């Protein structure tokens, strides 16, 4: 098989793309996989590091705040379309897979124009602009949420979930190892705070404002600060927390499986990939959606859970003041902690990469045979 996978721009697009590629390779070791991304974006580093070939297009996303900056985008789109056509003709793929992000637009558009079947993987509960434009051209659209037929033709939509790292599917079984890794005590509540690899300013400020109160209440803390905020938070903790035995903090958590395994309650942004991981953990969650994403899709992702009682949605503009009180309120009401964990598990989707690859095979099956 010859397969093109296109998209990227953020880790939320790149990780599912690599998970799909790895599963294709697992099932079909001789498959020839080519990635198409956007020049100067992180996929141009992450994909080769994972052992795959990638070609970059000179495409970039729309600037929604300053429309005058979009004048040069027309040229970039046209050039990217011509490059995508040449890539497809030279590579001659059996299928083109789009994982979202503006790089997938020219690639999938040209693939469908040249008669190559197209499959889309939409991670969010609110479809991105590129995927919405390509939906009618796709043979299948793999989604993580119900109700996505409001964006795509109903007969093309199949719920597969978003691929997550395999080790995270069994994180619940690692509680004792997790406690030892982070140096925390059994029998005392544990709060896991995540803001991504770079960090989330509002979440970090909420923790700074409420940390003394949380520690006084006997809550243990695992805190991923992000690299932009680590130095300042390190200085703050050293100057204000006399006894740090109940807090573990770092700019990045290498063993996220153990972090999930230890936690009783998790505070996090609401990216699609993160939410898919959280649903598998069967843990209570407070979601603080980032306001700095296209089409406010993190808020829509969070609402897809909170409207069913499966998560608490804490708006970004009040999280710095109300994060600690929200966390304390959940811990003080045992029924809410249990209810949140039970309801979020209803949204869990296992073996998503395998299910997506099955759909890929179904689309290209005549060629495979």
C-alpha positions in Angstrom: 0.0 0.0 0.0 1.0 3.6 -0.6 -0.5 6.1 1.8 -0.3 9.8 2.2 -1.1 11.4 5.6 -1.5 15.1 5.7 -2.1 17.7 8.3 -0.4 19.1 11.4 0.5 22.5 12.8 0.0 21.4 16.4 0.7 18.3 18.5 -3.0 17.7 18.6 -2.9 16.9 14.9 0.5 15.3 14.7 0.1 12.7 17.4 -3.0 11.1 15.9 -1.4 11.1 12.5 1.7 9.3 13.9 -0.6 6.8 15.8 -2.4 6.0 12.6 0.9 5.6 10.7 2.3 3.3 13.4 -0.8 1.1 13.3 -0.7 0.9 9.5 3.0 -0.2 9.8 2.1 -2.7 12.5 -0.6 -4.4 10.3 1.2 -3.8 7.0 5.0 -3.7 7.5 5.6 -3.1 3.8 3.3 -0.1 3.5 4.9 3.0 2.0 3.8 6.0 4.0 4.4 9.7 3.1 3.5 12.6 5.2 2.7 16.1 3.8 2.8 19.0 6.3 3.4 22.7 6.5 6.9 24.1 6.2 8.3 25.5 9.4 5.7 23.8 11.6 6.5 21.2 14.2 5.5 18.2 12.0 8.7 18.9 9.9 10.7 17.8 13.0 8.4 15.4 14.8 7.5 13.2 11.8 11.1 12.5 10.7 12.0 11.8 14.3 9.3 9.1 14.3 10.9 7.5 11.2 8.7 8.7 8.4 9.3 10.8 5.3 7.6 14.2 5.0 7.3 16.9 2.4 6.5 20.5 3.5 4.1 22.8 1.7 4.4 26.6 1.9 0.9 26.9 3.4 -0.1 28.8 6.5 -3.3 29.4 8.3 -5.7 32.4 8.1 -5.0 35.3 10.4 -8.5 35.9 11.9 -7.4 39.1 13.7 -5.7 40.9 10.9 -7.2 40.1 7.5 -4.7 42.2 5.6 -2.0 39.7 6.6 -4.0 37.1 4.6 -3.2 38.7 1.2 -0.1 36.6 0.7 -2.0 33.4 1.6 -3.7 33.3 -1.8 -0.2 32.9 -3.4 0.7 30.2 -0.8 -2.5 28.3 -1.4 -2.0 28.2 -5.2 1.6 27.2 -4.9 0.7 24.5 -2.4 -2.0 23.1 -4.6 0.4 22.8 -7.5 3.0 21.1 -5.2 0.3 18.8 -3.8 -0.7 17.8 -7.3 2.9 16.9 -8.2 3.4 15.0 -5.0 0.2 12.9 -5.6 1.1 12.2 -9.2 4.6 11.2 -8.3 3.7 9.1 -5.3 0.5 7.6 -6.7 -1.1 6.8 -3.3 -4.0 4.3 -2.7 -5.5 6.8 -0.2 -4.9 10.3 1.3 -5.7 10.7 5.0 -6.3 14.2 6.5 -5.9 14.7 10.2 -6.9 18.4 10.2 -4.7 21.5 10.1 -4.3 23.7 7.0 -1.6 21.6 5.4 -4.2 18.9 4.7 -6.4 21.2 2.6 -4.3 21.4 -0.6 -3.3 17.7 -0.3 -6.7 16.2 0.1 -8.3 18.6 -2.4 -5.9 17.6 -5.1 -6.1 13.9 -4.1 -9.8 13.8 -4.6 -9.5 15.8 -7.8 -7.1 13.2 -9.2 -9.4 10.3 -8.2 -7.6 9.2 -5.0 -10.0 8.3 -2.2 -9.9 10.5 0.8 -10.4 9.8 4.5 -10.7 12.5 7.2 -9.9 12.2 10.9 -11.7 14.9 12.9 -10.5 15.1 16.5 -12.8 17.9 17.8 -16.5 18.1 18.7 -16.7 21.1 16.4 -15.2 20.4 13.0 -12.3 22.6 11.8 -12.6 24.8 8.7 -10.3 22.6 6.5 -12.2 19.4 7.4 -15.6 21.0 6.9 -14.6 22.1 3.4 -13.2 18.6 2.5 -16.0 16.6 4.1 -18.1 16.2 0.9 -15.1 14.9 -1.0 -14.2 12.3 1.7 -15.1 8.6 1.4 -15.2 8.3 5.2 -14.9 10.8 8.2 -13.7 9.3 11.4 -14.8 11.3 14.5 -14.6 11.2 18.2 -18.0 12.6 19.1 -21.6 11.9 18.3 -23.7 14.5 16.3 -20.9 15.2 13.8 -23.4 14.7 10.9 -24.2 18.4 11.4 -20.8 19.0 9.7 -20.4 16.0 7.4 -22.6 13.7 5.3 -24.2 11.3 7.7 -23.5 8.2 5.6 -19.8 9.0 5.7 -19.4 9.5 9.5 -18.1 6.7 11.7 -17.2 7.1 15.4 -13.7 5.7 16.1 -12.4 8.0 18.8 -9.0 9.7 18.8 -5.9 7.6 19.0 -4.0 7.9 22.3 -0.7 6.5 23.4 -1.0 2.8 24.2 0.5 3.1 27.6 -2.2 5.5 28.7 -5.0 2.9 28.1 -3.8 1.0 31.2 -2.8 3.9 33.4 -5.5 3.1 35.9 -3.7 -0.1 36.8 -0.5 1.7 37.9 -1.6 3.5 41.1 1.1 2.0 43.5 3.9 2.6 41.0 2.6 6.1 40.4 2.7 7.0 44.1 6.2 5.8 44.4 7.3 7.6 41.2 6.0 11.0 42.5 6.8 10.4 46.2 3.2 10.8 47.4 1.2 9.1 50.0 -1.7 6.6 49.5 -5.0 7.5 51.1 -4.6 11.2 50.6 -6.3 13.1 47.6 -4.1 13.9 44.6 -4.7 16.7 42.2 -3.0 16.6 38.7 -2.6 20.0 37.0 -1.8 20.1 33.3 -1.2 23.0 31.0 0.6 21.4 28.1 4.3 21.3 27.3 4.5 25.1 27.1 2.2 25.8 30.0 -1.1 27.5 30.5 -0.9 30.9 32.1 -4.4 31.0 33.6 -4.1 27.5 35.1 -0.7 28.3 36.6 -2.0 31.6 38.0 -5.0 29.8 39.5 -2.6 27.3 41.2 -0.3 30.1 42.5 -3.3 31.9 44.0 -4.8 28.8 45.6 -1.8 26.5 46.4 -1.6 27.3 50.1 -5.3 26.6 50.5 -5.1 23.3 48.6 -2.1 22.1 50.6 -3.7 23.2 53.9 -6.7 21.0 53.0 -4.4 18.0 52.7 -4.5 17.8 48.9 -1.3 16.4 47.3 -0.4 18.1 44.0 1.3 16.9 40.8 1.9 20.1 38.7 3.1 20.3 35.1 4.0 24.0 34.8 5.2 24.1 31.2 8.6 25.3 30.2 7.6 29.0 29.9 6.5 29.2 33.6 8.7 26.7 35.4 11.4 29.1 36.7 8.9 31.6 38.2 6.8 28.8 39.8 10.0 27.2 41.2 10.9 30.4 42.8 7.4 30.9 44.1 7.2 27.5 45.7 10.7 27.8 47.3 9.8 31.1 48.9 6.2 30.3 50.1 5.9 26.5 50.7 7.8 25.5 53.8 7.2 21.7 53.4 7.1 20.5 49.8 6.5 16.8 50.6 2.9 17.0 49.2 3.8 18.7 45.9 5.7 17.5 42.9 6.2 19.9 40.0 8.1 20.1 36.8 8.1 21.8 33.4 7.1 18.5 31.8 5.9 15.1 32.9 7.7 12.3 31.1 5.6 9.5 32.6 2.1 10.7 31.9 0.7 7.2 32.4 1.9 7.4 36.1 0.6 10.9 36.5 -2.9 9.8 35.3 -2.6 6.7 37.5 -2.0 8.7 40.6 -4.6 11.4 40.2 -8.0 11.6 41.8 -8.9 14.9 40.1 -7.3 16.4 37.0 -7.2 20.1 35.9 -6.5 20.5 32.2 -7.0 22.4 28.9 -9.5 20.9 26.6 -7.7 19.9 23.4 -9.2 16.9 21.6 -6.3 14.6 22.2 -6.1 15.4 25.9 -9.8 14.8 26.3 -9.6 11.5 24.6 -6.9 10.5 27.1 -8.9 11.8 30.1 -12.0 9.8 29.1 -10.0 6.6 29.2 -8.7 7.3 32.8 -12.1 7.3 34.5 -11.0 10.3 36.6 -12.8 13.5 37.6 -11.8 16.4 35.4 -12.0 20.2 35.5 -11.6 21.6 32.0 -10.2 25.1 31.5 -10.6 25.7 27.7 -7.9 27.8 26.0 -9.5 30.9 24.4 -6.6 31.2 22.0 -7.6 28.5 19.5 -9.4 28.6 16.1 -13.2 28.6 16.3 -13.0 28.3 20.1 -13.1 24.5 19.6 -11.7 23.8 23.1 -14.8 25.3 24.7 -17.0 23.2 22.4 -15.0 20.1 23.3 -15.5 20.8 27.0 -19.2 21.5 26.6 -19.6 18.1 24.9 -18.6 16.6 28.3 -19.9 19.1 30.8 -23.4 19.2 29.4 -23.6 15.5 30.3 -22.2 15.9 33.8 -18.9 14.2 32.7 -16.6 17.2 33.5 -16.7 20.6 35.1 -16.1 23.5 32.7 -14.3 26.4 34.3 -14.0 29.4 31.9 -10.5 30.7 31.3 -11.5 34.3 32.3 -12.3 33.3 35.9 -10.0 30.3 36.4 -7.2 32.3 38.0 -9.5 33.3 40.8 -11.8 30.3 41.1 -9.6 27.3 40.3 -8.8 26.4 43.9 -12.4 26.8 45.2 -13.7 24.7 42.3 -11.2 21.9 43.1 -11.9 22.1 46.9 -15.6 21.9 46.2 -15.3 18.7 44.2 -13.1 17.0 46.7 -15.4 18.0 49.6 -18.4 16.4 47.9 -17.5 12.7 47.4 -20.6 12.1 45.4 -19.5 14.6 42.7 -16.1 13.1 42.4 -17.5 9.6 41.8 -20.2 10.9 39.5 -17.8 12.8 37.3 -15.5 9.8 37.0 -18.3 7.4 36.1 -19.9 9.7 33.5 -16.6 10.7 31.7 -15.9 7.0 31.2 -19.0 6.7 29.0 -17.1 8.8 26.4 -14.0 6.5 26.4 -13.0 5.0 23.0 -10.5 2.2 23.0 -8.3 1.0 20.1 -9.1 4.0 18.1 -6.0 3.7 15.8 -6.9 0.2 14.9 -10.5 1.2 14.2 -9.4 4.1 11.9 -7.0 1.7 10.0 -9.9 -0.7 9.5 -11.9 2.1 7.9 -8.8 3.0 5.7 -8.7 -0.6 4.6 -12.4 -0.7 3.9 -12.0 2.4 1.6 -9.1 1.0 -0.4 -10.0 -2.7 -0.1 -10.4 -3.3 -3.9 -6.9 -2.0 -4.4 -5.4 -4.0 -1.5 -6.9 -7.2 -2.9 
